[in-house]
Amino acid sequence: MKRIHALLLICAFMFGAACLHAAPAQSATVIKIAGMKPEGVPETIVMHRFGEILEKLSNGKYKVEVYPNSTLGKEDAYIANTRKGVIKMCATGTQTSSLQASMGMLETPMLFDSYEHAHKAMNGKTFELIHKGFPEKSGLRMINAFPLGFRNFYTKNEVKSINDIKGLRMRVPNIPLYTNFAKECGISGQPMPFAEVPAALDQGVIDGGDSPLGDIVADKMYEKCPVVTQTRHILVIHGLYINEKFYQGLPAQDRAWFDQAAKESAEECWANAIAIDDKAAKEVIAHKGRVLEPTPELKKFMKEAGERSWTLFTDPKSKNYVPNAKEILDSAAAYK
């Protein structure tokens, strides 16, 4: 009898152990990140790397799903959904200036001389001053900042001199800092969605536009505008944004994982920025395009035009007035 009882106990123990072993592991928390750019460009690369790093740091507690190319809606829509917490994260740029004007200063014309200059500013006080008060006001937190590249002119004909710039009919994003800068340069800025650019070029409505080198290649703009002039007049800076309520509700260790993943993914992007530009320039040339440097006179002219455009942020009468704009500009200058 004792032997049977012992055997039953052993069987019960083995059955319990088997059930425990077979129990499914706790499922990962899925974090959706929405973006507007296609695969293979810096924004989407950072989104994927953030997910890989976060999953590794958290030992699988968090799994990131990347939705590029506006698959979760247009930029305004997915920003709104991130604010509401419908999705937890998104990638975007100065669209957030509609929520707080200072965010537009991430892409202040002619503010940064180089990637190194911008990198220091975005890892330092300049970013802090731009971002100050934004989470409380918007319900979003920008957890990193990374470059998509300096905007350069792509045109049908060469842009050699100041006279070549003046009167150029150029597509510009319908954003005040872009339209204002074009005006200061004497450019006839034509605000339009990017999707309309190829038809506008074919119809002769515009002479060209401006984009980072990587985007010029991705969109094959060299087919219609074979001349790229590396004016580097605006550095396009995007970032990963997270719902503030969700972020603050994370355990301290989990927040640290999110912060570290954001930092590491952005640092990789900064480290690769020059190489991405060089590769894109070679591709333009391989497709019989030309990549030119502006003359010293043209660079000086655009620098002065850029500085004049800063009144968009510094003038109290401006709709885009930023109360601490001078402090932001002074801070950026200190990192040169």
Helices and strands as residue ranges (DSSP letters): H 2-22, E 29-34, H 42-57, E 62-67, H 75-84, E 89-92, G 94-98, G 101-107, H 115-122, H 125-131, H 134-138, E 140-142, E 146-155, H 162-165, E 169-172, H 176-184, E 188-191, G 194-196, H 197-202, E 208-212, H 213-218, G 221-223, E 227-243, H 244-249, H 252-286, E 290-292, H 296-309, H 311-314, H 325-334
